[in-house]
Amino acid sequence: MYNKGLYRNWVPKPVQLLLMVLSLSVIMPLGGVYTGNISYLVGGTGALSEYFVWANYATTIGMGACMPVLLRIKMRFKIRDKITLILVLVGLLSYINSTTLQPMVMVTTSLVIGFLKMMVAIELFLPLMAIIGNRGVFYGVFYSFVLMMSQVASYLAAEVSVLYNWQHFYVIVAILCFVLALLHWILMHDKYFALKVPLHYIDWLSILLFISTFMFSAYVYSFGKQQDWWNSPKIMYASIAAFISFALLATRQLTLKRPYLSFVVFKKSNVQNGLFMLFWLGMFLGTATLQNTFAVGVLGYDQVTNSSLNILMIPGIIFAGIVAVFWFKKEKPLKMFVFSGFSSMIGYVIVMYFSMVLEFNYDGWYLPMFLKGYGMCSLFVSVWYYTLDKLELDDMLAAIGLVLVWRTFLAVGFFSALYSWFQYHFQVVAIGDLAVYIDGMTITPQTLAGKMKTVQLNAVIIASKKIFGYIIIMGFGVLVYVLGHHFGRERFQYGRFIRMLSGKSVIARRRLEERKKLLEEIKDAAGPAM
């Protein structure tokens, strides 16, 4: 017997929905490192902050590595056994994070947590997708919920770390995972989703090469500034290792009967243009490094106050979700929705450009963070919807791992590293320019320390504003590109006459539509992976 649901028949439907929402609330923000408590991890372990940035990237890489084999793993095991075991394992890994002082342990556990949590997430996506139906509406509801929970988790991690210590938050997460595992063991059915499939077709060597490629790349992004980029042999070796791993990975796919990755979809226009827009989305999301530098380094915010800035994005995220639901229900063209998202991001950058001063008030964050929240959520929904549109299930699952890593890690990591490098050099230039106004007539030995601090803070602001200015210029170029792109609509249309003989074409079309609907349910559930 097979059962495509999750829970036993006697569990009421509202309770099932509540359990799915609660499970997503815990699973989706889950990771080995949370951005809100990185500074406390540095203080508690005595390790470099770069290790925890690397661990943060590792979670995304683990999720991407799991995507191509997700469907086969789903079909192989009973739903109850799989979800219960994974929740117990994730809870144990979180507990390990709470007890270790070794940063490399956290990097490893983050990678494994990312890999495991996608297996649980796909089980929760499918029923929710079936309930909502429309793919665009599902994206709007799901992304707004997940992005909202991510901001809340980051803030709670900082809050708990201040009130108690950073270990306590990991213990709380572990307890939540164990409680969910117990609930799912009791309430879930013990049947297979469909016909059981073997695991021996999975190419584990390709998975290792995939992980190796992007973990070495993440090392370069994380430690590049600390190691002085190409002047460091470690960065050079890591870059070479990433290139060789990817070359071996791509070559191996040509020799496999069932390849782990598929590069066929990257020939499609919507995938190419979608990746291009996701790259520029990374340009805007990478400004988080500039925002953190300004909030913590210049304004002197503590980590809880700094994390509360992400909470201010929630109204914008909710508004973007509401707009997405109505937009896709009315089946309006995507162009203006994408345009509104990039425009909102440019609005955020413009407000920050003109607002960055030493006297900046906390109330001044409301508008830019609302714009950032709306832009981030709307672009995640619209660009992801467009990128995965009209893809066959097999090709999509075989390529979505690369697309996910591109969106969440490569693009954001590239621009974050680029901004850090430029900010350092622009800051040195700014200090040199400000030094013109420093002499013995304006600064006395008694006021030297205070004046020098003011000079340094102004240099940070000047460097950040200069980067924001370049982002604004590039952003307007992106808007021109969005306005000129067709987004899948045919520019020239002409009528076609189709002759139907004995109704056969109608029956064939109906069968294709039924098959397409079944594949869409699985594909759409895999699409919103975070």
C-alpha positions in Angstrom: 0.0 0.0 0.0 1.1 3.5 -0.8 0.1 6.8 0.8 1.0 10.2 -0.7 -0.1 12.0 2.4 2.0 12.5 5.6 -0.2 11.6 8.6 -2.5 8.8 9.7 -6.1 9.0 8.6 -7.5 9.7 12.1 -5.4 12.9 12.5 -7.7 15.8 11.8 -6.9 17.9 8.8 -6.4 21.2 10.7 -4.0 19.4 13.1 -2.1 18.1 10.0 -1.8 21.6 8.6 -0.6 22.9 12.0 2.0 20.2 12.3 3.3 21.0 8.8 3.6 24.7 9.6 5.3 24.1 12.9 7.7 21.7 11.3 8.6 24.2 8.6 9.1 26.9 11.3 11.8 24.7 12.8 13.3 23.0 9.8 13.7 25.9 7.3 15.7 28.3 9.5 17.8 25.4 10.8 21.5 25.5 10.3 24.9 25.0 11.9 25.4 28.7 12.4 23.0 31.6 12.7 24.0 35.1 11.6 22.7 36.6 14.9 25.1 34.7 17.1 28.3 34.6 15.1 30.0 37.3 17.2 29.2 35.3 20.3 30.6 32.1 18.7 33.8 34.0 18.0 34.0 35.2 21.6 33.1 31.8 23.0 35.4 29.6 20.9 38.3 32.1 20.3 38.2 31.2 16.6 38.2 33.5 13.6 34.8 34.7 12.4 35.7 33.5 8.9 35.2 29.9 10.1 31.6 30.6 10.9 30.9 32.5 7.7 32.3 29.3 6.0 29.9 27.2 8.1 27.0 29.4 7.1 27.8 28.8 3.4 28.2 25.1 4.1 24.5 24.8 5.0 23.5 26.1 1.6 26.0 23.8 -0.2 24.6 20.8 1.7 21.1 21.7 0.6 22.3 22.0 -3.0 24.1 18.7 -2.9 20.9 16.9 -1.8 18.6 18.3 -4.4 19.5 16.0 -7.4 19.0 12.8 -5.3 16.0 14.1 -3.4 13.3 12.3 -5.3 15.1 8.9 -5.3 15.7 9.2 -1.5 12.0 10.1 -1.0 10.9 7.0 -2.9 13.2 4.7 -1.1 12.2 5.0 2.5 9.0 5.1 4.5 8.0 8.7 5.3 7.7 8.2 9.0 11.0 6.4 9.4 12.9 8.9 7.3 11.6 12.1 8.9 11.9 10.7 12.4 15.5 9.6 11.9 16.5 12.8 10.2 15.0 15.0 12.9 16.8 12.9 15.6 20.1 13.3 13.6 19.7 17.0 13.2 18.9 17.4 16.9 22.1 15.4 17.7 24.1 17.6 15.4 22.7 20.8 17.0 23.7 19.3 20.4 27.2 18.7 19.1 27.4 22.3 18.1 26.4 23.4 21.6 29.3 21.4 23.1 32.2 21.9 20.7 34.8 24.6 20.7 36.3 23.5 17.3 35.1 25.6 14.4 35.8 22.9 11.8 33.3 20.7 13.7 30.7 23.4 13.1 31.6 23.6 9.4 31.1 19.9 9.0 27.8 19.7 11.0 26.5 22.7 9.0 27.1 20.8 5.8 25.4 17.7 7.0 22.4 19.6 8.5 21.9 21.3 5.1 21.9 18.0 3.3 19.5 16.3 5.8 17.0 19.1 6.2 16.1 19.1 2.5 14.9 15.5 2.8 12.4 16.7 5.4 11.5 19.9 3.6 10.5 18.1 0.4 8.0 16.0 2.4 6.3 19.2 3.7 6.3 21.0 0.4 4.3 18.5 -1.5 1.1 18.5 0.7 1.2 22.3 1.0 1.6 22.6 -2.8 -1.4 20.3 -3.3 -3.5 22.5 -0.9 -2.6 25.8 -2.5 -2.6 24.6 -6.1 -1.2 27.5 -8.0 2.6 27.5 -8.3 3.0 31.2 -8.1 0.6 31.6 -5.2 2.5 28.8 -3.4 5.8 30.6 -4.0 4.3 33.9 -2.6 3.0 32.3 0.6 5.9 30.0 1.1 8.8 32.4 0.5 7.2 35.1 2.7 6.8 32.6 5.5 10.3 31.1 5.2 12.1 34.5 4.9 10.1 35.8 7.9 11.1 32.8 10.0 14.7 33.2 9.0 14.8 36.8 10.3 13.0 35.7 13.5 15.5 32.8 14.1 18.5 35.1 13.6 17.1 37.6 16.1 16.2 34.8 18.7 19.7 33.4 18.3 21.2 36.8 19.3 18.6 37.3 22.1 19.2 33.9 23.7 23.0 34.3 23.4 22.8 37.6 25.3 20.4 36.4 28.0 22.2 33.1 28.6 25.0 32.0 26.2 25.4 30.9 22.6 25.2 27.2 23.6 21.7 27.5 24.9 20.2 28.3 21.6 21.6 25.1 20.0 20.2 23.1 23.0 16.8 24.6 22.4 16.9 23.7 18.7 17.9 20.2 19.6 15.0 19.8 22.0 12.6 21.1 19.4 13.9 18.6 16.8 13.5 15.7 19.3 9.9 16.8 20.2 9.0 17.0 16.5 10.6 13.5 15.9 8.4 12.1 18.7 5.2 13.7 17.3 5.9 12.5 13.8 6.6 9.0 14.9 3.2 8.9 16.6 1.1 10.7 14.0 2.7 9.8 10.7 1.7 6.8 8.6 4.3 4.1 8.0 3.8 3.6 4.3 5.8 4.3 1.2 5.0 7.4 -1.0 5.2 5.3 -4.2 7.0 2.3 -5.7 10.2 1.8 -3.8 13.3 2.6 -5.9 16.9 1.5 -5.2 19.7 3.8 -4.0 22.6 2.2 -5.8 21.9 4.4 -8.9 23.1 7.4 -6.9 26.6 8.4 -7.8 28.1 9.3 -4.4 31.4 10.3 -6.0 29.7 13.1 -7.9 28.1 14.3 -4.6 31.6 14.4 -3.1 33.0 16.3 -6.1 30.0 18.8 -5.9 30.6 19.4 -2.2 34.4 19.7 -2.8 33.9 22.3 -5.5 31.8 24.6 -3.6 33.4 24.1 -0.1 36.7 25.1 -1.6 35.0 28.1 -3.2 33.4 29.0 0.1 36.8 28.9 1.8 38.0 31.4 -0.8 35.1 33.7 -0.2 35.3 33.5 3.6 39.0 33.7 4.1 40.0 35.8 1.1 40.2 39.1 3.0 41.9 37.6 6.0 44.5 35.7 3.9 45.1 38.7 1.6 43.5 37.0 -1.4 46.0 35.8 -4.1 49.0 36.7 -2.0 48.1 33.7 0.2 49.2 30.2 -0.9 46.1 28.7 0.9 43.7 30.8 -1.3 45.6 29.8 -4.4 45.5 26.1 -3.5 41.8 26.3 -2.6 41.0 28.0 -5.9 42.9 25.4 -7.9 41.2 22.6 -5.9 37.7 24.1 -6.6 38.5 24.4 -10.3 39.8 20.8 -10.6 36.9 19.4 -8.6 34.4 21.1 -10.9 36.2 19.9 -14.0 36.2 16.3 -12.7 32.5 16.7 -11.7 31.5 18.0 -15.2 33.6 15.3 -16.9 32.2 12.5 -14.8 28.6 13.4 -15.8 29.4 12.7 -19.4 30.3 9.1 -18.6 27.3 8.2 -16.4 24.1 6.6 -17.6 22.2 8.4 -14.9 24.1 11.7 -14.3 24.0 13.4 -11.0 23.9 16.8 -12.6 22.4 18.0 -15.9 23.7 20.9 -17.8 21.0 20.7 -20.5 18.7 23.2 -18.8 21.3 25.9 -18.9 20.8 26.1 -22.7 17.2 27.3 -22.1 16.6 31.1 -22.4 14.6 31.4 -19.2 17.2 29.6 -17.1 20.0 31.8 -18.5 18.2 35.0 -18.0 17.0 33.8 -14.6 20.5 33.1 -13.5 21.6 36.5 -14.8 18.9 38.2 -12.6 19.7 36.1 -9.6 23.4 37.2 -10.0 22.3 40.9 -9.7 20.0 40.0 -6.9 23.2 38.8 -5.1 24.6 42.3 -5.7 21.8 43.8 -3.6 21.8 41.1 -0.9 25.6 41.4 -0.6 25.0 44.9 0.9 24.3 43.2 4.2 28.1 43.4 4.9 28.0 47.2 4.3 24.9 47.5 6.5 26.5 45.5 9.3 29.7 47.6 9.1 27.7 50.8 9.4 25.3 49.5 12.2 28.0 47.9 14.4 31.2 49.7 13.4 29.9 53.2 13.1 26.6 53.5 15.1 27.9 51.1 17.8 24.9 48.7 17.8 25.1 45.6 19.9 24.2 42.2 18.2 20.6 42.2 19.4 19.9 45.6 18.1 21.7 44.8 14.9 19.6 41.6 14.5 16.5 43.5 15.2 17.1 45.4 11.9 16.3 42.2 10.1 13.0 42.1 11.9 12.1 45.4 10.3 12.1 43.6 7.0 9.1 41.5 7.9 6.4 44.0 6.9 8.0 44.3 3.5 8.3 40.6 3.2 4.6 40.1 4.1 3.6 42.8 1.7 5.6 41.2 -1.1 3.9 37.9 -0.3 0.4 39.5 -0.5 1.3 41.2 -3.8 2.6 37.9 -5.2 -0.6 36.0 -4.3 -2.8 38.5 -6.1 -0.4 38.9 -9.0 -0.3 35.2 -9.8 -4.0 34.7 -9.1 -4.8 37.4 -11.8 -2.1 35.8 -14.0 -0.5 39.1 -14.8 2.9 39.2 -16.7 6.0 38.8 -14.6 7.9 41.8 -16.0 6.4 44.6 -13.8 6.6 42.4 -10.6 10.3 41.7 -11.2 10.7 45.4 -12.0 9.0 46.4 -8.7 11.4 44.1 -6.8 14.6 45.6 -8.3 13.2 49.1 -8.0 12.6 48.4 -4.3 16.1 47.2 -3.9 17.5 50.3 -5.6 15.2 52.4 -3.4 16.8 50.7 -0.3 20.3 51.5 -1.6 19.4 55.2 -2.4 18.0 55.7 1.0 21.1 54.2 2.6 23.3 56.3 0.4 21.8 59.6 1.6 21.1 58.5 5.2 24.5 57.2 6.3 25.7 59.8 8.8 27.1 59.7 12.3 23.8 61.0 13.7 21.7 58.3 12.1 18.6 57.5 14.2 17.1 54.1 14.7 13.8 55.3 13.3 15.5 55.9 10.0 15.8 52.2 9.4 12.1 51.6 8.9 11.8 52.7 5.3 15.0 51.2 3.9 14.4 47.8 5.6 10.8 47.7 4.4 12.0 48.3 0.8 14.7 45.7 1.2 12.2 43.1 2.6 9.8 43.7 -0.2 12.5 43.6 -2.9 14.1 40.4 -1.5 10.9 38.5 -1.2 9.4 39.6 -4.5 12.5 38.8 -6.5 12.9 35.4 -4.8 9.4 34.6 -5.8 9.3 36.1 -9.3 12.8 35.3 -10.6 12.7 31.7 -9.1 9.3 31.2 -10.7 10.6 32.3 -14.1 13.8 30.4 -13.9 12.2 27.0 -13.3 9.2 27.6 -15.6 8.6 25.0 -18.3 11.4 22.7 -17.2 11.0 18.9 -17.3 11.2 17.2 -13.9 14.3 15.1 -14.5 16.3 18.0 -15.9 15.1 20.4 -13.3 16.0 18.1 -10.3 19.4 17.4 -11.9 20.2 21.1 -12.2 18.4 22.7 -9.3 21.3 22.0 -6.9 23.6 24.2 -9.1 20.9 26.9 -9.4 20.3 26.9 -5.6 24.0 27.3 -4.9 24.3 30.0 -7.5 21.5 32.0 -6.0 22.2 31.7 -2.3 25.9 31.2 -2.2 27.9 32.1 -5.3 26.3 35.4 -6.2 25.9 36.7 -2.6 29.3 35.4 -1.6 31.0 37.0 -4.6 29.6 40.4 -4.0 30.1 40.2 -0.2 33.8 39.5 -0.7 34.0 42.2 -3.4 32.4 44.8 -1.2 34.8 43.9 1.7 37.8 44.3 -0.5 36.6 47.7 -2.0 35.6 49.0 1.4 39.0 48.4 2.8 40.8 50.2 -0.1 38.3 53.0 -0.2 38.6 53.5 3.5 42.4 53.9 3.2 41.9 56.5 0.5 39.3 58.3 2.5 41.6 58.5 5.6 44.3 60.0 3.3 41.9 62.6 2.0 40.7 63.5 5.5 44.2 63.8 6.8 44.5 67.1 4.9 42.4 68.7 7.5 44.4 67.4 10.5 47.2 69.7 11.8 48.4 71.2 15.0 46.2 74.2 14.7 42.9 72.2 14.6 43.8 69.2 16.8 45.5 69.4 20.2 47.1 66.5 22.0 44.2 66.5 24.4 41.6 66.0 21.6 43.7 63.8 19.3 42.1 60.5 20.3 38.5 61.7 19.8 39.2 63.4 16.5 41.0 60.4 15.1 38.0 58.2 16.0 35.7 60.6 14.2 38.1 60.6 11.1 38.0 56.8 11.0 34.2 56.6 11.3 33.8 59.1 8.6 36.2 57.2 6.4 34.0 54.1 6.8 31.0 56.1 5.8 32.7 57.5 2.8 33.9 54.1 1.6 30.4 52.6 2.1 28.7 55.5 0.3 31.1 55.1 -2.6 30.2 51.4 -3.0 26.5 52.2 -2.7 26.8 54.8 -5.4 28.3 52.2 -7.8 25.5 49.8 -6.9 22.9 52.5 -7.7 24.4 53.0 -11.2 24.5 49.2 -11.8 21.0 48.9 -10.5 19.6 51.3 -13.1 21.2 49.2 -15.7 19.5 46.1 -14.4 16.1 48.0 -14.5 16.7 48.8 -18.2 17.5 45.1 -18.8 14.3 44.0 -17.0 12.2 46.4 -19.1 13.7 45.1 -22.3 13.4 41.4 -21.5 10.4 39.5 -22.8 9.9 37.1 -19.8 8.8 34.2 -22.0 6.1 36.1 -23.9 6.2 35.7 -27.7 6.9 39.0 -29.5 5.2 37.9 -32.7 2.1 35.7 -32.7 0.1 34.3 -35.5 -2.9 32.0 -35.7 -2.5 28.3 -36.3 -5.1 25.9 -37.5 -5.1 22.4 -35.9 -7.0 19.6 -37.4 -8.4 17.1 -34.9 -9.2 13.6 -36.3 -11.7 11.5 -34.3 -10.9 13.4 -31.1 -7.5 11.7 -30.7 -5.6 14.9 -30.4 -7.9 16.0 -27.6 -7.4 12.7 -25.7 -3.6 12.9 -26.1 -3.6 16.5 -25.0 -5.6 15.6 -21.9 -3.2 12.8 -21.0 -0.3 15.1 -21.4 -1.9 17.7 -19.2 -2.6 15.1 -16.5 1.0 13.9 -16.6 2.3 17.5 -16.6 0.2 18.3 -13.5 1.6 15.3 -11.6 5.2 16.3 -12.5 4.5 20.0 -11.6 3.5 19.0 -8.1 6.8 17.4 -7.5 8.8 20.0 -9.3 7.1 22.9 -7.6 7.7 21.4 -4.2 11.4 21.1 -5.0 11.6 24.6 -6.4 11.3 26.8 -3.3 14.4 25.2 -1.6 16.2 27.8 0.5 
